[in-house]
Amino acid sequence: METATSQAIGQLSGYLRGLTQRLDPGTGWYGEFLRRDPQGLRACLDGAAMPPWDVVESLLGDLAAIRGAQFAAREREHAARLRAAAVAVWDRLPGGAEELRPCWRRPPTSAPSRRRRTAP
């Protein structure tokens, strides 16, 4: 029987798997993430790790290049809701808050500003 915990995390990881299936693994940020940290990306897609929002936002930027900004904006809203629900659940898991804490300490940067600094 699936619990509310596994549902929220599973919905986000399922969404991310669907999103990456629409992207070209040889280009954009998706390609960079595959080259730089394939195990970390796989953990996020499998629901074993919480993806930082800037990673999700970068993948959505890749989607915008394919499907357009309006489509990606709708997807962004959906992804943000799924991630917020998954983070809330993750935070309540044993050790979850400690896993999420490094993300809180990191200075906030937007995907566009990171893209300017480290564009693939």
C-alpha positions in Angstrom: 0.0 0.0 0.0 1.4 3.4 -1.0 1.6 6.0 1.8 1.0 9.7 1.5 4.8 10.1 1.9 5.7 7.8 -0.9 2.9 9.3 -3.1 4.2 12.9 -2.8 7.8 11.9 -3.5 6.8 9.5 -6.2 4.7 12.1 -7.9 7.7 14.5 -8.1 10.1 11.8 -9.3 7.6 10.5 -11.8 7.1 14.1 -13.1 10.8 14.6 -13.4 11.2 11.3 -15.3 8.5 12.4 -17.7 10.1 15.8 -18.1 13.5 14.4 -18.9 12.0 12.0 -21.4 11.0 15.1 -23.4 14.5 16.5 -23.3 17.6 15.8 -25.4 20.2 14.1 -23.2 23.0 15.5 -25.4 22.2 19.2 -24.9 21.2 21.9 -22.5 21.3 21.6 -18.7 19.9 18.0 -18.8 22.9 17.0 -20.8 25.2 18.8 -18.4 23.6 17.1 -15.4 24.0 13.7 -17.0 27.7 14.4 -17.7 28.6 16.0 -14.4 26.5 13.9 -11.9 24.7 11.0 -13.5 24.2 9.2 -10.1 22.9 12.3 -8.5 20.4 12.9 -11.3 19.4 9.3 -11.2 18.8 9.5 -7.5 16.4 12.5 -8.1 14.6 10.7 -10.9 14.2 7.6 -8.7 12.9 9.6 -5.7 16.0 8.7 -3.6 17.2 12.4 -3.4 15.4 15.7 -3.4 16.4 17.8 -6.4 17.3 21.4 -5.7 14.8 23.8 -7.2 17.5 25.3 -9.4 18.0 21.9 -11.1 14.3 21.6 -11.7 14.2 25.2 -13.0 17.1 24.5 -15.3 15.4 21.4 -16.8 12.3 23.5 -17.3 14.5 26.0 -19.1 15.5 23.2 -21.5 11.8 22.4 -22.0 11.1 26.1 -22.8 13.6 25.9 -25.6 11.7 23.0 -27.1 8.0 23.8 -26.3 8.0 27.5 -25.7 8.0 29.8 -22.7 4.2 29.7 -22.1 4.2 26.0 -21.9 7.2 25.9 -19.7 5.6 28.5 -17.4 2.6 26.2 -16.8 4.9 23.3 -16.2 6.9 25.4 -13.7 3.7 26.0 -11.6 2.9 22.3 -11.6 6.5 21.3 -10.8 6.7 23.8 -8.0 3.5 22.4 -6.4 4.8 18.8 -6.7 8.2 19.8 -5.3 6.7 21.8 -2.4 4.6 18.8 -1.4 7.6 16.4 -1.7 9.9 18.7 0.3 7.3 19.0 3.1 7.2 15.2 3.3 10.9 14.8 3.0 11.5 17.3 5.8 9.4 15.1 8.2 11.3 11.9 7.4 14.0 10.8 9.8 17.1 12.8 8.9 15.2 14.6 6.2 15.7 18.1 7.6 19.4 17.5 7.8 19.5 16.4 4.2 17.6 19.5 3.1 19.6 21.9 5.3 22.6 22.4 2.8 20.0 23.7 0.3 18.9 26.3 2.8 22.4 27.6 3.5 23.2 28.0 -0.2 22.7 31.6 -1.3 19.6 31.8 -3.6 20.4 32.0 -7.2 18.1 31.8 -10.1 18.6 29.4 -13.0 19.1 32.3 -15.4 21.9 33.9 -13.4 23.6 30.5 -13.0 23.2 29.9 -16.8 25.1 33.1 -17.5 27.9 32.0 -15.2 28.2 28.4 -16.3 26.3 28.0 -19.6 26.9 24.6 -21.2 
